[in-house]
Amino acid sequence: MIVLAPPVLISGRLKAIPSFSRILMCYTIIVVLDIVLPFILIITEISMTPFIYWNTPLSNGLVYICLIMGYFGIATVIYQLIGKYFSV
């Protein structure tokens, strides 16, 4: 769903509503990041620090909110790059 949010919320910055192929390209990049980032979180053992896991529901919620905001930003950047460099 986060891939569909930038065209709706900030359509003025994207200059045009993205086509289905651009949405699919952006979705593919976001999915790959979504697969890789949890492994990076586990390998770096950031989730094992007491500051993060002292209140599990709160920390899980904060991590989820940060991921959603990060993915929104990444999707916006990807849409702008696709619009600039590809004529799909």
PyMOL CGO cylinders between C-alpha atoms (Angstrom):
from pymol import cmd
from pymol.cgo import CYLINDER

trace = [
    CYLINDER, 0.00, 0.00, 0.00, 2.89, 2.37, 0.67, 0.3, 1, 1, 1, 1, 1, 1,
    CYLINDER, 2.89, 2.37, 0.67, 3.73, 2.36, -3.05, 0.3, 1, 1, 1, 1, 1, 1,
    CYLINDER, 3.73, 2.36, -3.05, 0.31, 3.83, -3.84, 0.3, 1, 1, 1, 1, 1, 1,
    CYLINDER, 0.31, 3.83, -3.84, 0.49, 6.57, -1.20, 0.3, 1, 1, 1, 1, 1, 1,
    CYLINDER, 0.49, 6.57, -1.20, 3.01, 9.00, -2.80, 0.3, 1, 1, 1, 1, 1, 1,
    CYLINDER, 3.01, 9.00, -2.80, 1.03, 9.50, -6.02, 0.3, 1, 1, 1, 1, 1, 1,
    CYLINDER, 1.03, 9.50, -6.02, -2.06, 10.36, -3.98, 0.3, 1, 1, 1, 1, 1, 1,
    CYLINDER, -2.06, 10.36, -3.98, -0.51, 12.43, -1.19, 0.3, 1, 1, 1, 1, 1, 1,
    CYLINDER, -0.51, 12.43, -1.19, 2.15, 14.38, -3.05, 0.3, 1, 1, 1, 1, 1, 1,
    CYLINDER, 2.15, 14.38, -3.05, 1.08, 14.23, -6.68, 0.3, 1, 1, 1, 1, 1, 1,
    CYLINDER, 1.08, 14.23, -6.68, 2.24, 17.82, -7.23, 0.3, 1, 1, 1, 1, 1, 1,
    CYLINDER, 2.24, 17.82, -7.23, 5.87, 16.86, -6.64, 0.3, 1, 1, 1, 1, 1, 1,
    CYLINDER, 5.87, 16.86, -6.64, 5.64, 13.80, -8.89, 0.3, 1, 1, 1, 1, 1, 1,
    CYLINDER, 5.64, 13.80, -8.89, 4.35, 15.94, -11.79, 0.3, 1, 1, 1, 1, 1, 1,
    CYLINDER, 4.35, 15.94, -11.79, 2.13, 13.13, -13.13, 0.3, 1, 1, 1, 1, 1, 1,
    CYLINDER, 2.13, 13.13, -13.13, 0.27, 10.07, -11.97, 0.3, 1, 1, 1, 1, 1, 1,
    CYLINDER, 0.27, 10.07, -11.97, 2.63, 7.11, -12.45, 0.3, 1, 1, 1, 1, 1, 1,
    CYLINDER, 2.63, 7.11, -12.45, 1.71, 4.41, -14.93, 0.3, 1, 1, 1, 1, 1, 1,
    CYLINDER, 1.71, 4.41, -14.93, 1.20, 0.80, -13.89, 0.3, 1, 1, 1, 1, 1, 1,
    CYLINDER, 1.20, 0.80, -13.89, 4.72, -0.13, -15.03, 0.3, 1, 1, 1, 1, 1, 1,
    CYLINDER, 4.72, -0.13, -15.03, 6.25, 2.58, -12.81, 0.3, 1, 1, 1, 1, 1, 1,
    CYLINDER, 6.25, 2.58, -12.81, 4.16, 1.43, -9.87, 0.3, 1, 1, 1, 1, 1, 1,
    CYLINDER, 4.16, 1.43, -9.87, 5.30, -2.14, -10.50, 0.3, 1, 1, 1, 1, 1, 1,
    CYLINDER, 5.30, -2.14, -10.50, 8.98, -1.09, -10.67, 0.3, 1, 1, 1, 1, 1, 1,
    CYLINDER, 8.98, -1.09, -10.67, 8.67, 0.86, -7.43, 0.3, 1, 1, 1, 1, 1, 1,
    CYLINDER, 8.67, 0.86, -7.43, 6.81, -2.00, -5.76, 0.3, 1, 1, 1, 1, 1, 1,
    CYLINDER, 6.81, -2.00, -5.76, 9.54, -4.47, -6.75, 0.3, 1, 1, 1, 1, 1, 1,
    CYLINDER, 9.54, -4.47, -6.75, 12.27, -2.29, -5.24, 0.3, 1, 1, 1, 1, 1, 1,
    CYLINDER, 12.27, -2.29, -5.24, 10.30, -1.77, -2.02, 0.3, 1, 1, 1, 1, 1, 1,
    CYLINDER, 10.30, -1.77, -2.02, 9.60, -5.51, -1.71, 0.3, 1, 1, 1, 1, 1, 1,
    CYLINDER, 9.60, -5.51, -1.71, 13.30, -6.35, -2.08, 0.3, 1, 1, 1, 1, 1, 1,
    CYLINDER, 13.30, -6.35, -2.08, 14.14, -3.80, 0.62, 0.3, 1, 1, 1, 1, 1, 1,
    CYLINDER, 14.14, -3.80, 0.62, 11.38, -5.20, 2.82, 0.3, 1, 1, 1, 1, 1, 1,
    CYLINDER, 11.38, -5.20, 2.82, 12.89, -8.67, 2.48, 0.3, 1, 1, 1, 1, 1, 1,
    CYLINDER, 12.89, -8.67, 2.48, 16.47, -7.54, 3.21, 0.3, 1, 1, 1, 1, 1, 1,
    CYLINDER, 16.47, -7.54, 3.21, 15.99, -5.02, 6.05, 0.3, 1, 1, 1, 1, 1, 1,
    CYLINDER, 15.99, -5.02, 6.05, 14.77, -7.48, 8.73, 0.3, 1, 1, 1, 1, 1, 1,
    CYLINDER, 14.77, -7.48, 8.73, 17.84, -9.65, 8.15, 0.3, 1, 1, 1, 1, 1, 1,
    CYLINDER, 17.84, -9.65, 8.15, 20.08, -6.60, 8.55, 0.3, 1, 1, 1, 1, 1, 1,
    CYLINDER, 20.08, -6.60, 8.55, 18.28, -5.76, 11.81, 0.3, 1, 1, 1, 1, 1, 1,
    CYLINDER, 18.28, -5.76, 11.81, 18.89, -9.29, 13.11, 0.3, 1, 1, 1, 1, 1, 1,
    CYLINDER, 18.89, -9.29, 13.11, 22.50, -9.58, 11.92, 0.3, 1, 1, 1, 1, 1, 1,
    CYLINDER, 22.50, -9.58, 11.92, 23.53, -6.24, 13.44, 0.3, 1, 1, 1, 1, 1, 1,
    CYLINDER, 23.53, -6.24, 13.44, 21.79, -7.21, 16.73, 0.3, 1, 1, 1, 1, 1, 1,
    CYLINDER, 21.79, -7.21, 16.73, 20.28, -3.74, 17.07, 0.3, 1, 1, 1, 1, 1, 1,
    CYLINDER, 20.28, -3.74, 17.07, 17.08, -5.36, 18.27, 0.3, 1, 1, 1, 1, 1, 1,
    CYLINDER, 17.08, -5.36, 18.27, 18.94, -6.89, 21.23, 0.3, 1, 1, 1, 1, 1, 1,
    CYLINDER, 18.94, -6.89, 21.23, 19.79, -3.57, 22.90, 0.3, 1, 1, 1, 1, 1, 1,
    CYLINDER, 19.79, -3.57, 22.90, 17.80, -2.96, 26.11, 0.3, 1, 1, 1, 1, 1, 1,
    CYLINDER, 17.80, -2.96, 26.11, 16.70, 0.48, 24.93, 0.3, 1, 1, 1, 1, 1, 1,
    CYLINDER, 16.70, 0.48, 24.93, 14.72, -1.07, 22.10, 0.3, 1, 1, 1, 1, 1, 1,
    CYLINDER, 14.72, -1.07, 22.10, 13.30, -4.21, 23.70, 0.3, 1, 1, 1, 1, 1, 1,
    CYLINDER, 13.30, -4.21, 23.70, 12.40, -2.94, 27.20, 0.3, 1, 1, 1, 1, 1, 1,
    CYLINDER, 12.40, -2.94, 27.20, 8.79, -2.51, 26.13, 0.3, 1, 1, 1, 1, 1, 1,
    CYLINDER, 8.79, -2.51, 26.13, 8.16, -4.92, 23.29, 0.3, 1, 1, 1, 1, 1, 1,
    CYLINDER, 8.16, -4.92, 23.29, 4.80, -3.61, 21.96, 0.3, 1, 1, 1, 1, 1, 1,
    CYLINDER, 4.80, -3.61, 21.96, 6.04, -0.03, 22.03, 0.3, 1, 1, 1, 1, 1, 1,
    CYLINDER, 6.04, -0.03, 22.03, 9.35, -0.87, 20.37, 0.3, 1, 1, 1, 1, 1, 1,
    CYLINDER, 9.35, -0.87, 20.37, 7.65, -3.01, 17.72, 0.3, 1, 1, 1, 1, 1, 1,
    CYLINDER, 7.65, -3.01, 17.72, 5.21, -0.20, 17.01, 0.3, 1, 1, 1, 1, 1, 1,
    CYLINDER, 5.21, -0.20, 17.01, 7.99, 2.38, 16.74, 0.3, 1, 1, 1, 1, 1, 1,
    CYLINDER, 7.99, 2.38, 16.74, 10.01, 0.17, 14.43, 0.3, 1, 1, 1, 1, 1, 1,
    CYLINDER, 10.01, 0.17, 14.43, 6.92, -0.40, 12.25, 0.3, 1, 1, 1, 1, 1, 1,
    CYLINDER, 6.92, -0.40, 12.25, 6.14, 3.34, 12.09, 0.3, 1, 1, 1, 1, 1, 1,
    CYLINDER, 6.14, 3.34, 12.09, 9.75, 4.14, 11.19, 0.3, 1, 1, 1, 1, 1, 1,
    CYLINDER, 9.75, 4.14, 11.19, 9.73, 1.49, 8.46, 0.3, 1, 1, 1, 1, 1, 1,
    CYLINDER, 9.73, 1.49, 8.46, 6.49, 2.85, 6.98, 0.3, 1, 1, 1, 1, 1, 1,
    CYLINDER, 6.49, 2.85, 6.98, 7.83, 6.41, 6.95, 0.3, 1, 1, 1, 1, 1, 1,
    CYLINDER, 7.83, 6.41, 6.95, 11.12, 5.23, 5.47, 0.3, 1, 1, 1, 1, 1, 1,
    CYLINDER, 11.12, 5.23, 5.47, 9.38, 3.21, 2.76, 0.3, 1, 1, 1, 1, 1, 1,
    CYLINDER, 9.38, 3.21, 2.76, 7.17, 6.21, 1.95, 0.3, 1, 1, 1, 1, 1, 1,
    CYLINDER, 7.17, 6.21, 1.95, 10.26, 8.37, 1.50, 0.3, 1, 1, 1, 1, 1, 1,
    CYLINDER, 10.26, 8.37, 1.50, 12.02, 5.70, -0.55, 0.3, 1, 1, 1, 1, 1, 1,
    CYLINDER, 12.02, 5.70, -0.55, 8.94, 5.23, -2.76, 0.3, 1, 1, 1, 1, 1, 1,
    CYLINDER, 8.94, 5.23, -2.76, 8.77, 8.97, -3.37, 0.3, 1, 1, 1, 1, 1, 1,
    CYLINDER, 8.77, 8.97, -3.37, 12.45, 9.10, -4.35, 0.3, 1, 1, 1, 1, 1, 1,
    CYLINDER, 12.45, 9.10, -4.35, 12.06, 6.05, -6.58, 0.3, 1, 1, 1, 1, 1, 1,
    CYLINDER, 12.06, 6.05, -6.58, 9.08, 7.61, -8.38, 0.3, 1, 1, 1, 1, 1, 1,
    CYLINDER, 9.08, 7.61, -8.38, 11.07, 10.79, -8.98, 0.3, 1, 1, 1, 1, 1, 1,
    CYLINDER, 11.07, 10.79, -8.98, 14.08, 8.85, -10.26, 0.3, 1, 1, 1, 1, 1, 1,
    CYLINDER, 14.08, 8.85, -10.26, 11.94, 6.68, -12.51, 0.3, 1, 1, 1, 1, 1, 1,
    CYLINDER, 11.94, 6.68, -12.51, 10.25, 9.78, -13.91, 0.3, 1, 1, 1, 1, 1, 1,
    CYLINDER, 10.25, 9.78, -13.91, 13.59, 11.44, -14.50, 0.3, 1, 1, 1, 1, 1, 1,
    CYLINDER, 13.59, 11.44, -14.50, 15.60, 8.60, -16.02, 0.3, 1, 1, 1, 1, 1, 1,
    CYLINDER, 15.60, 8.60, -16.02, 13.06, 6.21, -17.55, 0.3, 1, 1, 1, 1, 1, 1,
    CYLINDER, 13.06, 6.21, -17.55, 10.32, 6.93, -20.03, 0.3, 1, 1, 1, 1, 1, 1,
    CYLINDER, 10.32, 6.93, -20.03, 8.13, 3.95, -19.09, 0.3, 1, 1, 1, 1, 1, 1,
]
cmd.load_cgo(trace, "trace")
